[in-house]
C-alpha cells in the first residue's frame, strides 16, 4: 500500500533528507519519500502491516525532527 501524508513544520531540505534516510531504515518500509517543497511524505509498506509501520514512522519522525508533524 502506498499513501501520502502532509508534513507540518519541516524546516529545510536538509531536515527532510535526514528524516527520509532515517525512515528508510525502518523494518517494513518498502520505500519512503520526503519532499520539502511540497511538504509531503509518501510511504509504501505491505498492506497487512501498513498501520504498524506508519505508527513506527510517526514515532521515529518525532524523534528525528521534533517540530515536524505527520498529519494523518
mmCIF file of the N, C-alpha and C atoms, coordinates in Angstrom:
data_MODEL
# 
_entry.id   MODEL 
# 
loop_
_atom_site.group_PDB 
_atom_site.id 
_atom_site.type_symbol 
_atom_site.label_atom_id 
_atom_site.label_alt_id 
_atom_site.label_comp_id 
_atom_site.label_asym_id 
_atom_site.label_entity_id 
_atom_site.label_seq_id 
_atom_site.pdbx_PDB_ins_code 
_atom_site.Cartn_x 
_atom_site.Cartn_y 
_atom_site.Cartn_z 
_atom_site.occupancy 
_atom_site.B_iso_or_equiv 
_atom_site.pdbx_formal_charge 
_atom_site.auth_seq_id 
_atom_site.auth_comp_id 
_atom_site.auth_asym_id 
_atom_site.auth_atom_id 
_atom_site.pdbx_PDB_model_num 
ATOM 1   N N  . UNK A 1 1  ? 0.846  -1.168 0.000  1.00 0.00 ? 1  UNK A N  1 
ATOM 2   C CA . UNK A 1 1  ? 0.000  0.000  0.000  1.00 0.00 ? 1  UNK A CA 1 
ATOM 3   C C  . UNK A 1 1  ? 0.898  1.240  0.000  1.00 0.00 ? 1  UNK A C  1 
ATOM 4   N N  . UNK A 1 2  ? 0.435  2.233  -0.712 1.00 0.00 ? 2  UNK A N  1 
ATOM 5   C CA . UNK A 1 2  ? 1.177  3.488  -0.807 1.00 0.00 ? 2  UNK A CA 1 
ATOM 6   C C  . UNK A 1 2  ? 0.234  4.633  -0.442 1.00 0.00 ? 2  UNK A C  1 
ATOM 7   N N  . UNK A 1 3  ? 0.682  5.466  0.507  1.00 0.00 ? 3  UNK A N  1 
ATOM 8   C CA . UNK A 1 3  ? -0.118 6.616  0.925  1.00 0.00 ? 3  UNK A CA 1 
ATOM 9   C C  . UNK A 1 3  ? 0.787  7.820  1.104  1.00 0.00 ? 3  UNK A C  1 
ATOM 10  N N  . UNK A 1 4  ? 0.182  8.991  0.924  1.00 0.00 ? 4  UNK A N  1 
ATOM 11  C CA . UNK A 1 4  ? 0.900  10.253 1.127  1.00 0.00 ? 4  UNK A CA 1 
ATOM 12  C C  . UNK A 1 4  ? 0.278  10.999 2.301  1.00 0.00 ? 4  UNK A C  1 
ATOM 13  N N  . UNK A 1 5  ? 1.140  11.714 3.018  1.00 0.00 ? 5  UNK A N  1 
ATOM 14  C CA . UNK A 1 5  ? 0.727  12.474 4.194  1.00 0.00 ? 5  UNK A CA 1 
ATOM 15  C C  . UNK A 1 5  ? 1.348  13.860 4.139  1.00 0.00 ? 5  UNK A C  1 
ATOM 16  N N  . UNK A 1 6  ? 0.620  14.844 4.659  1.00 0.00 ? 6  UNK A N  1 
ATOM 17  C CA . UNK A 1 6  ? 1.136  16.204 4.730  1.00 0.00 ? 6  UNK A CA 1 
ATOM 18  C C  . UNK A 1 6  ? 2.068  16.316 5.931  1.00 0.00 ? 6  UNK A C  1 
ATOM 19  N N  . UNK A 1 7  ? 3.149  17.037 5.741  1.00 0.00 ? 7  UNK A N  1 
ATOM 20  C CA . UNK A 1 7  ? 4.088  17.314 6.823  1.00 0.00 ? 7  UNK A CA 1 
ATOM 21  C C  . UNK A 1 7  ? 3.880  18.743 7.293  1.00 0.00 ? 7  UNK A C  1 
ATOM 22  N N  . UNK A 1 8  ? 3.827  18.922 8.575  1.00 0.00 ? 8  UNK A N  1 
ATOM 23  C CA . UNK A 1 8  ? 3.658  20.239 9.156  1.00 0.00 ? 8  UNK A CA 1 
ATOM 24  C C  . UNK A 1 8  ? 4.956  20.620 9.859  1.00 0.00 ? 8  UNK A C  1 
ATOM 25  N N  . UNK A 1 9  ? 5.539  21.736 9.456  1.00 0.00 ? 9  UNK A N  1 
ATOM 26  C CA . UNK A 1 9  ? 6.743  22.286 10.094 1.00 0.00 ? 9  UNK A CA 1 
ATOM 27  C C  . UNK A 1 9  ? 8.036  21.555 9.761  1.00 0.00 ? 9  UNK A C  1 
ATOM 28  N N  . UNK A 1 10 ? 8.202  21.089 8.525  1.00 0.00 ? 10 UNK A N  1 
ATOM 29  C CA . UNK A 1 10 ? 9.516  20.607 8.101  1.00 0.00 ? 10 UNK A CA 1 
ATOM 30  C C  . UNK A 1 10 ? 10.275 21.839 7.639  1.00 0.00 ? 10 UNK A C  1 
ATOM 31  N N  . UNK A 1 11 ? 11.413 22.124 8.262  1.00 0.00 ? 11 UNK A N  1 
ATOM 32  C CA . UNK A 1 11 ? 12.053 23.427 8.142  1.00 0.00 ? 11 UNK A CA 1 
ATOM 33  C C  . UNK A 1 11 ? 12.982 23.620 6.952  1.00 0.00 ? 11 UNK A C  1 
ATOM 34  N N  . UNK A 1 12 ? 13.647 22.556 6.530  1.00 0.00 ? 12 UNK A N  1 
ATOM 35  C CA . UNK A 1 12 ? 14.620 22.749 5.451  1.00 0.00 ? 12 UNK A CA 1 
ATOM 36  C C  . UNK A 1 12 ? 14.810 21.448 4.674  1.00 0.00 ? 12 UNK A C  1 
ATOM 37  N N  . UNK A 1 13 ? 15.435 21.558 3.531  1.00 0.00 ? 13 UNK A N  1 
ATOM 38  C CA . UNK A 1 13 ? 15.673 20.396 2.680  1.00 0.00 ? 13 UNK A CA 1 
ATOM 39  C C  . UNK A 1 13 ? 16.608 19.400 3.360  1.00 0.00 ? 13 UNK A C  1 
ATOM 40  N N  . UNK A 1 14 ? 17.574 19.888 4.121  1.00 0.00 ? 14 UNK A N  1 
ATOM 41  C CA . UNK A 1 14 ? 18.491 19.012 4.833  1.00 0.00 ? 14 UNK A CA 1 
ATOM 42  C C  . UNK A 1 14 ? 17.736 18.195 5.890  1.00 0.00 ? 14 UNK A C  1 
ATOM 43  N N  . UNK A 1 15 ? 16.803 18.822 6.584  1.00 0.00 ? 15 UNK A N  1 
ATOM 44  C CA . UNK A 1 15 ? 15.977 18.129 7.582  1.00 0.00 ? 15 UNK A CA 1 
ATOM 45  C C  . UNK A 1 15 ? 15.132 17.051 6.904  1.00 0.00 ? 15 UNK A C  1 
ATOM 46  N N  . UNK A 1 16 ? 14.583 17.360 5.753  1.00 0.00 ? 16 UNK A N  1 
ATOM 47  C CA . UNK A 1 16 ? 13.770 16.402 5.007  1.00 0.00 ? 16 UNK A CA 1 
ATOM 48  C C  . UNK A 1 16 ? 14.607 15.190 4.596  1.00 0.00 ? 16 UNK A C  1 
ATOM 49  N N  . UNK A 1 17 ? 15.812 15.426 4.141  1.00 0.00 ? 17 UNK A N  1 
ATOM 50  C CA . UNK A 1 17 ? 16.691 14.333 3.733  1.00 0.00 ? 17 UNK A CA 1 
ATOM 51  C C  . UNK A 1 17 ? 17.088 13.475 4.931  1.00 0.00 ? 17 UNK A C  1 
ATOM 52  N N  . UNK A 1 18 ? 17.406 14.117 6.039  1.00 0.00 ? 18 UNK A N  1 
ATOM 53  C CA . UNK A 1 18 ? 17.766 13.389 7.258  1.00 0.00 ? 18 UNK A CA 1 
ATOM 54  C C  . UNK A 1 18 ? 16.594 12.509 7.719  1.00 0.00 ? 18 UNK A C  1 
ATOM 55  N N  . UNK A 1 19 ? 15.397 13.049 7.658  1.00 0.00 ? 19 UNK A N  1 
ATOM 56  C CA . UNK A 1 19 ? 14.205 12.302 8.040  1.00 0.00 ? 19 UNK A CA 1 
ATOM 57  C C  . UNK A 1 19 ? 13.966 11.135 7.087  1.00 0.00 ? 19 UNK A C  1 
ATOM 58  N N  . UNK A 1 20 ? 14.072 11.389 5.804  1.00 0.00 ? 20 UNK A N  1 
ATOM 59  C CA . UNK A 1 20 ? 13.872 10.338 4.798  1.00 0.00 ? 20 UNK A CA 1 
ATOM 60  C C  . UNK A 1 20 ? 14.862 9.197  4.996  1.00 0.00 ? 20 UNK A C  1 
ATOM 61  N N  . UNK A 1 21 ? 16.124 9.514  5.223  1.00 0.00 ? 21 UNK A N  1 
ATOM 62  C CA . UNK A 1 21 ? 17.148 8.483  5.418  1.00 0.00 ? 21 UNK A CA 1 
ATOM 63  C C  . UNK A 1 21 ? 16.854 7.631  6.656  1.00 0.00 ? 21 UNK A C  1 
ATOM 64  N N  . UNK A 1 22 ? 16.412 8.265  7.736  1.00 0.00 ? 22 UNK A N  1 
ATOM 65  C CA . UNK A 1 22 ? 16.105 7.529  8.969  1.00 0.00 ? 22 UNK A CA 1 
ATOM 66  C C  . UNK A 1 22 ? 14.887 6.627  8.775  1.00 0.00 ? 22 UNK A C  1 
ATOM 67  N N  . UNK A 1 23 ? 13.864 7.131  8.112  1.00 0.00 ? 23 UNK A N  1 
ATOM 68  C CA . UNK A 1 23 ? 12.646 6.350  7.908  1.00 0.00 ? 23 UNK A CA 1 
ATOM 69  C C  . UNK A 1 23 ? 12.871 5.174  6.967  1.00 0.00 ? 23 UNK A C  1 
ATOM 70  N N  . UNK A 1 24 ? 13.751 5.343  5.997  1.00 0.00 ? 24 UNK A N  1 
ATOM 71  C CA . UNK A 1 24 ? 14.035 4.274  5.038  1.00 0.00 ? 24 UNK A CA 1 
ATOM 72  C C  . UNK A 1 24 ? 14.668 3.054  5.715  1.00 0.00 ? 24 UNK A C  1 
ATOM 73  N N  . UNK A 1 25 ? 15.291 3.253  6.877  1.00 0.00 ? 25 UNK A N  1 
ATOM 74  C CA . UNK A 1 25 ? 15.954 2.164  7.591  1.00 0.00 ? 25 UNK A CA 1 
ATOM 75  C C  . UNK A 1 25 ? 15.001 1.334  8.437  1.00 0.00 ? 25 UNK A C  1 
ATOM 76  N N  . UNK A 1 26 ? 13.772 1.796  8.628  1.00 0.00 ? 26 UNK A N  1 
ATOM 77  C CA . UNK A 1 26 ? 12.823 1.091  9.483  1.00 0.00 ? 26 UNK A CA 1 
ATOM 78  C C  . UNK A 1 26 ? 12.353 -0.210 8.852  1.00 0.00 ? 26 UNK A C  1 
ATOM 79  N N  . UNK A 1 27 ? 12.177 -1.224 9.693  1.00 0.00 ? 27 UNK A N  1 
ATOM 80  C CA . UNK A 1 27 ? 11.680 -2.508 9.226  1.00 0.00 ? 27 UNK A CA 1 
ATOM 81  C C  . UNK A 1 27 ? 10.241 -2.350 8.731  1.00 0.00 ? 27 UNK A C  1 
ATOM 82  N N  . UNK A 1 28 ? 9.969  -2.893 7.569  1.00 0.00 ? 28 UNK A N  1 
ATOM 83  C CA . UNK A 1 28 ? 8.630  -2.845 6.995  1.00 0.00 ? 28 UNK A CA 1 
ATOM 84  C C  . UNK A 1 28 ? 8.436  -1.736 5.976  1.00 0.00 ? 28 UNK A C  1 
ATOM 85  N N  . UNK A 1 29 ? 9.330  -0.752 5.963  1.00 0.00 ? 29 UNK A N  1 
ATOM 86  C CA . UNK A 1 29 ? 9.231  0.340  4.996  1.00 0.00 ? 29 UNK A CA 1 
ATOM 87  C C  . UNK A 1 29 ? 9.798  -0.147 3.664  1.00 0.00 ? 29 UNK A C  1 
ATOM 88  N N  . UNK A 1 30 ? 8.945  -0.222 2.659  1.00 0.00 ? 30 UNK A N  1 
ATOM 89  C CA . UNK A 1 30 ? 9.401  -0.625 1.332  1.00 0.00 ? 30 UNK A CA 1 
ATOM 90  C C  . UNK A 1 30 ? 10.040 0.551  0.610  1.00 0.00 ? 30 UNK A C  1 
ATOM 91  N N  . UNK A 1 31 ? 9.410  1.720  0.719  1.00 0.00 ? 31 UNK A N  1 
ATOM 92  C CA . UNK A 1 31 ? 10.001 2.947  0.188  1.00 0.00 ? 31 UNK A CA 1 
ATOM 93  C C  . UNK A 1 31 ? 9.380  4.126  0.916  1.00 0.00 ? 31 UNK A C  1 
ATOM 94  N N  . UNK A 1 32 ? 10.150 5.211  0.965  1.00 0.00 ? 32 UNK A N  1 
ATOM 95  C CA . UNK A 1 32 ? 9.672  6.433  1.604  1.00 0.00 ? 32 UNK A CA 1 
ATOM 96  C C  . UNK A 1 32 ? 10.301 7.615  0.889  1.00 0.00 ? 32 UNK A C  1 
ATOM 97  N N  . UNK A 1 33 ? 9.517  8.661  0.744  1.00 0.00 ? 33 UNK A N  1 
ATOM 98  C CA . UNK A 1 33 ? 9.996  9.884  0.106  1.00 0.00 ? 33 UNK A CA 1 
ATOM 99  C C  . UNK A 1 33 ? 9.496  11.071 0.931  1.00 0.00 ? 33 UNK A C  1 
ATOM 100 N N  . UNK A 1 34 ? 10.411 11.970 1.261  1.00 0.00 ? 34 UNK A N  1 
ATOM 101 C CA . UNK A 1 34 ? 10.057 13.198 1.978  1.00 0.00 ? 34 UNK A CA 1 
ATOM 102 C C  . UNK A 1 34 ? 10.398 14.362 1.057  1.00 0.00 ? 34 UNK A C  1 
ATOM 103 N N  . UNK A 1 35 ? 9.380  15.121 0.664  1.00 0.00 ? 35 UNK A N  1 
ATOM 104 C CA . UNK A 1 35 ? 9.569  16.234 -0.246 1.00 0.00 ? 35 UNK A CA 1 
ATOM 105 C C  . UNK A 1 35 ? 9.399  17.542 0.513  1.00 0.00 ? 35 UNK A C  1 
ATOM 106 N N  . UNK A 1 36 ? 10.490 18.275 0.646  1.00 0.00 ? 36 UNK A N  1 
ATOM 107 C CA . UNK A 1 36 ? 10.471 19.539 1.383  1.00 0.00 ? 36 UNK A CA 1 
ATOM 108 C C  . UNK A 1 36 ? 9.604  20.584 0.699  1.00 0.00 ? 36 UNK A C  1 
ATOM 109 N N  . UNK A 1 37 ? 9.687  20.680 -0.617 1.00 0.00 ? 37 UNK A N  1 
ATOM 110 C CA . UNK A 1 37 ? 8.949  21.721 -1.333 1.00 0.00 ? 37 UNK A CA 1 
ATOM 111 C C  . UNK A 1 37 ? 7.443  21.552 -1.245 1.00 0.00 ? 37 UNK A C  1 
ATOM 112 N N  . UNK A 1 38 ? 6.968  20.308 -1.345 1.00 0.00 ? 38 UNK A N  1 
ATOM 113 C CA . UNK A 1 38 ? 5.532  20.075 -1.281 1.00 0.00 ? 38 UNK A CA 1 
ATOM 114 C C  . UNK A 1 38 ? 5.056  19.751 0.133  1.00 0.00 ? 38 UNK A C  1 
ATOM 115 N N  . UNK A 1 39 ? 6.014  19.624 1.074  1.00 0.00 ? 39 UNK A N  1 
ATOM 116 C CA . UNK A 1 39 ? 5.692  19.297 2.466  1.00 0.00 ? 39 UNK A CA 1 
ATOM 117 C C  . UNK A 1 39 ? 4.895  17.996 2.541  1.00 0.00 ? 39 UNK A C  1 
ATOM 118 N N  . UNK A 1 40 ? 5.400  16.960 1.833  1.00 0.00 ? 40 UNK A N  1 
ATOM 119 C CA . UNK A 1 40 ? 4.673  15.703 1.728  1.00 0.00 ? 40 UNK A CA 1 
ATOM 120 C C  . UNK A 1 40 ? 5.594  14.517 1.998  1.00 0.00 ? 40 UNK A C  1 
ATOM 121 N N  . UNK A 1 41 ? 5.065  13.519 2.692  1.00 0.00 ? 41 UNK A N  1 
ATOM 122 C CA . UNK A 1 41 ? 5.741  12.256 2.923  1.00 0.00 ? 41 UNK A CA 1 
ATOM 123 C C  . UNK A 1 41 ? 4.935  11.178 2.211  1.00 0.00 ? 41 UNK A C  1 
ATOM 124 N N  . UNK A 1 42 ? 5.610  10.367 1.404  1.00 0.00 ? 42 UNK A N  1 
ATOM 125 C CA . UNK A 1 42 ? 4.958  9.257  0.717  1.00 0.00 ? 42 UNK A CA 1 
ATOM 126 C C  . UNK A 1 42 ? 5.587  7.971  1.236  1.00 0.00 ? 42 UNK A C  1 
ATOM 127 N N  . UNK A 1 43 ? 4.736  7.080  1.731  1.00 0.00 ? 43 UNK A N  1 
ATOM 128 C CA . UNK A 1 43 ? 5.183  5.841  2.366  1.00 0.00 ? 43 UNK A CA 1 
ATOM 129 C C  . UNK A 1 43 ? 4.587  4.648  1.645  1.00 0.00 ? 43 UNK A C  1 
ATOM 130 N N  . UNK A 1 44 ? 5.427  3.642  1.395  1.00 0.00 ? 44 UNK A N  1 
ATOM 131 C CA . UNK A 1 44 ? 4.977  2.374  0.829  1.00 0.00 ? 44 UNK A CA 1 
ATOM 132 C C  . UNK A 1 44 ? 5.370  1.261  1.788  1.00 0.00 ? 44 UNK A C  1 
ATOM 133 N N  . UNK A 1 45 ? 4.377  0.442  2.157  1.00 0.00 ? 45 UNK A N  1 
ATOM 134 C CA . UNK A 1 45 ? 4.602  -0.704 3.042  1.00 0.00 ? 45 UNK A CA 1 
ATOM 135 C C  . UNK A 1 45 ? 3.558  -1.763 2.707  1.00 0.00 ? 45 UNK A C  1 
ATOM 136 N N  . UNK A 1 46 ? 3.783  -2.974 3.202  1.00 0.00 ? 46 UNK A N  1 
ATOM 137 C CA . UNK A 1 46 ? 2.847  -4.075 2.959  1.00 0.00 ? 46 UNK A CA 1 
ATOM 138 C C  . UNK A 1 46 ? 1.473  -3.724 3.529  1.00 0.00 ? 46 UNK A C  1 
ATOM 139 N N  . UNK A 1 47 ? 0.433  -4.102 2.800  1.00 0.00 ? 47 UNK A N  1 
ATOM 140 C CA . UNK A 1 47 ? -0.941 -3.794 3.205  1.00 0.00 ? 47 UNK A CA 1 
ATOM 141 C C  . UNK A 1 47 ? -1.264 -4.276 4.614  1.00 0.00 ? 47 UNK A C  1 
ATOM 142 N N  . UNK A 1 48 ? -0.874 -5.503 4.930  1.00 0.00 ? 48 UNK A N  1 
ATOM 143 C CA . UNK A 1 48 ? -1.238 -6.093 6.214  1.00 0.00 ? 48 UNK A CA 1 
ATOM 144 C C  . UNK A 1 48 ? -0.477 -5.504 7.403  1.00 0.00 ? 48 UNK A C  1 
ATOM 145 N N  . UNK A 1 49 ? 0.603  -4.794 7.150  1.00 0.00 ? 49 UNK A N  1 
ATOM 146 C CA . UNK A 1 49 ? 1.401  -4.190 8.219  1.00 0.00 ? 49 UNK A CA 1 
ATOM 147 C C  . UNK A 1 49 ? 1.437  -2.673 8.153  1.00 0.00 ? 49 UNK A C  1 
ATOM 148 N N  . UNK A 1 50 ? 0.680  -2.083 7.248  1.00 0.00 ? 50 UNK A N  1 
ATOM 149 C CA . UNK A 1 50 ? 0.818  -0.655 6.987  1.00 0.00 ? 50 UNK A CA 1 
ATOM 150 C C  . UNK A 1 50 ? 0.602  0.198  8.236  1.00 0.00 ? 50 UNK A C  1 
ATOM 151 N N  . UNK A 1 51 ? -0.448 -0.078 8.997  1.00 0.00 ? 51 UNK A N  1 
ATOM 152 C CA . UNK A 1 51 ? -0.734 0.739  10.178 1.00 0.00 ? 51 UNK A CA 1 
ATOM 153 C C  . UNK A 1 51 ? 0.372  0.656  11.218 1.00 0.00 ? 51 UNK A C  1 
ATOM 154 N N  . UNK A 1 52 ? 0.919  -0.533 11.432 1.00 0.00 ? 52 UNK A N  1 
ATOM 155 C CA . UNK A 1 52 ? 2.018  -0.699 12.385 1.00 0.00 ? 52 UNK A CA 1 
ATOM 156 C C  . UNK A 1 52 ? 3.270  0.027  11.912 1.00 0.00 ? 52 UNK A C  1 
ATOM 157 N N  . UNK A 1 53 ? 3.558  -0.071 10.620 1.00 0.00 ? 53 UNK A N  1 
ATOM 158 C CA . UNK A 1 53 ? 4.718  0.628  10.054 1.00 0.00 ? 53 UNK A CA 1 
ATOM 159 C C  . UNK A 1 53 ? 4.517  2.135  10.162 1.00 0.00 ? 53 UNK A C  1 
ATOM 160 N N  . UNK A 1 54 ? 3.320  2.607  9.865  1.00 0.00 ? 54 UNK A N  1 
ATOM 161 C CA . UNK A 1 54 ? 3.030  4.039  9.964  1.00 0.00 ? 54 UNK A CA 1 
ATOM 162 C C  . UNK A 1 54 ? 3.214  4.539  11.395 1.00 0.00 ? 54 UNK A C  1 
ATOM 163 N N  . UNK A 1 55 ? 2.780  3.777  12.377 1.00 0.00 ? 55 UNK A N  1 
ATOM 164 C CA . UNK A 1 55 ? 2.980  4.166  13.780 1.00 0.00 ? 55 UNK A CA 1 
ATOM 165 C C  . UNK A 1 55 ? 4.465  4.312  14.091 1.00 0.00 ? 55 UNK A C  1 
ATOM 166 N N  . UNK A 1 56 ? 5.272  3.377  13.600 1.00 0.00 ? 56 UNK A N  1 
ATOM 167 C CA . UNK A 1 56 ? 6.719  3.446  13.820 1.00 0.00 ? 56 UNK A CA 1 
ATOM 168 C C  . UNK A 1 56 ? 7.326  4.646  13.088 1.00 0.00 ? 56 UNK A C  1 
ATOM 169 N N  . UNK A 1 57 ? 6.841  4.947  11.896 1.00 0.00 ? 57 UNK A N  1 
ATOM 170 C CA . UNK A 1 57 ? 7.309  6.110  11.135 1.00 0.00 ? 57 UNK A CA 1 
ATOM 171 C C  . UNK A 1 57 ? 7.007  7.392  11.898 1.00 0.00 ? 57 UNK A C  1 
ATOM 172 N N  . UNK A 1 58 ? 5.809  7.498  12.460 1.00 0.00 ? 58 UNK A N  1 
ATOM 173 C CA . UNK A 1 58 ? 5.416  8.697  13.213 1.00 0.00 ? 58 UNK A CA 1 
ATOM 174 C C  . UNK A 1 58 ? 6.305  8.868  14.445 1.00 0.00 ? 58 UNK A C  1 
ATOM 175 N N  . UNK A 1 59 ? 6.565  7.785  15.173 1.00 0.00 ? 59 UNK A N  1 
ATOM 176 C CA . UNK A 1 59 ? 7.417  7.846  16.365 1.00 0.00 ? 59 UNK A CA 1 
ATOM 177 C C  . UNK A 1 59 ? 8.849  8.244  16.006 1.00 0.00 ? 59 UNK A C  1 
ATOM 178 N N  . UNK A 1 60 ? 9.366  7.656  14.940 1.00 0.00 ? 60 UNK A N  1 
ATOM 179 C CA . UNK A 1 60 ? 10.731 7.957  14.518 1.00 0.00 ? 60 UNK A CA 1 
ATOM 180 C C  . UNK A 1 60 ? 10.839 9.395  14.028 1.00 0.00 ? 60 UNK A C  1 
ATOM 181 N N  . UNK A 1 61 ? 9.852  9.852  13.283 1.00 0.00 ? 61 UNK A N  1 
ATOM 182 C CA . UNK A 1 61 ? 9.861  11.234 12.792 1.00 0.00 ? 61 UNK A CA 1 
ATOM 183 C C  . UNK A 1 61 ? 9.856  12.217 13.962 1.00 0.00 ? 61 UNK A C  1 
ATOM 184 N N  . UNK A 1 62 ? 9.088  11.919 15.000 1.00 0.00 ? 62 UNK A N  1 
ATOM 185 C CA . UNK A 1 62 ? 9.040  12.798 16.176 1.00 0.00 ? 62 UNK A CA 1 
ATOM 186 C C  . UNK A 1 62 ? 10.391 12.840 16.887 1.00 0.00 ? 62 UNK A C  1 
ATOM 187 N N  . UNK A 1 63 ? 11.117 11.739 16.862 1.00 0.00 ? 63 UNK A N  1 
ATOM 188 C CA . UNK A 1 63 ? 12.435 11.697 17.494 1.00 0.00 ? 63 UNK A CA 1 
ATOM 189 C C  . UNK A 1 63 ? 13.485 12.432 16.654 1.00 0.00 ? 63 UNK A C  1 
ATOM 190 N N  . UNK A 1 64 ? 13.443 12.248 15.334 1.00 0.00 ? 64 UNK A N  1 
ATOM 191 C CA . UNK A 1 64 ? 14.438 12.858 14.433 1.00 0.00 ? 64 UNK A CA 1 
ATOM 192 C C  . UNK A 1 64 ? 14.187 14.340 14.253 1.00 0.00 ? 64 UNK A C  1 
ATOM 193 N N  . UNK A 1 65 ? 12.939 14.712 14.022 1.00 0.00 ? 65 UNK A N  1 
ATOM 194 C CA . UNK A 1 65 ? 12.549 16.113 13.794 1.00 0.00 ? 65 UNK A CA 1 
ATOM 195 C C  . UNK A 1 65 ? 11.374 16.458 14.715 1.00 0.00 ? 65 UNK A C  1 
ATOM 196 N N  . UNK A 1 66 ? 11.653 16.833 15.962 1.00 0.00 ? 66 UNK A N  1 
ATOM 197 C CA . UNK A 1 66 ? 10.583 17.040 16.954 1.00 0.00 ? 66 UNK A CA 1 
ATOM 198 C C  . UNK A 1 66 ? 9.541  18.098 16.543 1.00 0.00 ? 66 UNK A C  1 
ATOM 199 N N  . UNK A 1 67 ? 9.921  19.075 15.754 1.00 0.00 ? 67 UNK A N  1 
ATOM 200 C CA . UNK A 1 67 ? 8.984  20.128 15.354 1.00 0.00 ? 67 UNK A CA 1 
ATOM 201 C C  . UNK A 1 67 ? 8.079  19.718 14.196 1.00 0.00 ? 67 UNK A C  1 
ATOM 202 N N  . UNK A 1 68 ? 8.449  18.654 13.502 1.00 0.00 ? 68 UNK A N  1 
ATOM 203 C CA . UNK A 1 68 ? 7.694  18.203 12.331 1.00 0.00 ? 68 UNK A CA 1 
ATOM 204 C C  . UNK A 1 68 ? 6.609  17.224 12.754 1.00 0.00 ? 68 UNK A C  1 
ATOM 205 N N  . UNK A 1 69 ? 5.421  17.411 12.179 1.00 0.00 ? 69 UNK A N  1 
ATOM 206 C CA . UNK A 1 69 ? 4.301  16.520 12.491 1.00 0.00 ? 69 UNK A CA 1 
ATOM 207 C C  . UNK A 1 69 ? 3.775  15.911 11.189 1.00 0.00 ? 69 UNK A C  1 
ATOM 208 N N  . UNK A 1 70 ? 3.527  14.615 11.211 1.00 0.00 ? 70 UNK A N  1 
ATOM 209 C CA . UNK A 1 70 ? 2.910  13.927 10.085 1.00 0.00 ? 70 UNK A CA 1 
ATOM 210 C C  . UNK A 1 70 ? 1.404  14.007 10.297 1.00 0.00 ? 70 UNK A C  1 
ATOM 211 N N  . UNK A 1 71 ? 0.713  14.673 9.391  1.00 0.00 ? 71 UNK A N  1 
ATOM 212 C CA . UNK A 1 71 ? -0.723 14.859 9.509  1.00 0.00 ? 71 UNK A CA 1 
ATOM 213 C C  . UNK A 1 71 ? -1.421 13.691 8.836  1.00 0.00 ? 71 UNK A C  1 
ATOM 214 N N  . UNK A 1 72 ? -2.132 12.908 9.630  1.00 0.00 ? 72 UNK A N  1 
ATOM 215 C CA . UNK A 1 72 ? -2.812 11.705 9.104  1.00 0.00 ? 72 UNK A CA 1 
ATOM 216 C C  . UNK A 1 72 ? -4.188 12.043 8.603  1.00 0.00 ? 72 UNK A C  1 
# 
